[in-house]
Amino acid sequence: MMRFVDRIPFGIKTITENDTDFHAHGSTLMYAVLKGMFWNYTPCFDDSGKKLTEVASIQKRGNIRFYHKNKQHRMELISNKVTIFYIKLPF
């Protein structure tokens, strides 16, 4: 769903469906939620790489978040659509 940011350095995106598969981005990202709400899930792994659990957090209008390069996550919409502003960072 949001993998488009690997090609575009910044912009505004409206998301209208869940992104239920874990994925990572090739660059560090900063995003701000402009409208809507969603659950963001981040997996937790043990030292051998086995997934232990998922940590869930609600992201809503006004939240600003950073995703480090290659950090996995997935999202489930709470509202019908979510609008974000994103910037691809060089580190």
HELIX and SHEET records of a PDB file:
HELIX    1   1 MET A    2  ASP A    6  5                                   5    
SHEET    1   A 4 PHE A  10  ILE A  15  0                                        
SHEET    2   A 4 VAL A  82  LEU A  89 -1                                        
SHEET    3   A 4 THR A  28  LYS A  35 -1                                        
SHEET    4   A 4 ILE A  64  TYR A  67 -1                                        
SHEET    1   B 4 ASP A  19  HIS A  23  0                                        
SHEET    2   B 4 HIS A  73  LEU A  77 -1                                        
SHEET    3   B 4 MET A  37  PHE A  45 -1                                        
SHEET    4   B 4 LYS A  51  LYS A  60 -1                                        
END                                                                             
